[in-house]
């Protein structure tokens, strides 16, 4: 087996210097769009009035309705992210093929990535619209908990206003995870189409790499049998677990 003239087998290789590196520009685009969603959720939560008994109903209803009407916009934003990620992945494959002297252009172009892209789109729409839905549930739960415990209205309101920060964190987690996951998903689809059964795990090579991921750097695994990368026993491909900046470099057979 060979992979990029053996570069992928060097444990010192870093994701930022490797082919199939993280799509930072696309990630920034997705982050900006999801920040907009978080800001809109924050504006709705800011209207909560703890002195009004019906305010919980108004706020949660508004948040759930926002999640519903957000779906077409979410689809448009998610599709742009996926389409640009797919184009970048195809470019990376062609670059790798040229460096290795392998005639793969036709196979790369004809890889059946459509099913993977459609699945990614459905998942992204659900994740984006879950941001206001989860905020609505949190507002409801905080209010109910406060009432049961006899908490003062001002204290209930303070807890509910914290939802804005929770929402921002959730939005950023999605942005920082899903672009990498989309890239790995599409890389795997093309790899398996041309007969690749294995990939090499490559980390970002800096101090922020998780210890559990650092020990995987430079090691080779099957696409259909990813390693345990986070406790307790969580298996995932590079970039497919929360905030993972690692990448997968396909391993190609000599043929």
Secondary structure as UniProt FT lines:
FT   HELIX           4..9
FT   TURN            11..12
FT   HELIX           15..17
FT   TURN            19..20
FT   HELIX           24..46
FT   TURN            50..51
FT   TURN            53..54
FT   HELIX           55..69
FT   HELIX           71..100
FT   HELIX           105..109
FT   HELIX           114..149
FT   HELIX           153..161
FT   HELIX           163..193
FT   TURN            194..195
FT   STRAND          198..202
FT   TURN            207..208
FT   HELIX           211..214
FT   TURN            215..218
FT   STRAND          220..222
FT   TURN            223..224
FT   STRAND          228..230
FT   TURN            231..233
FT   STRAND          234..235
FT   TURN            238..239
FT   TURN            242..243
FT   STRAND          247..252
//
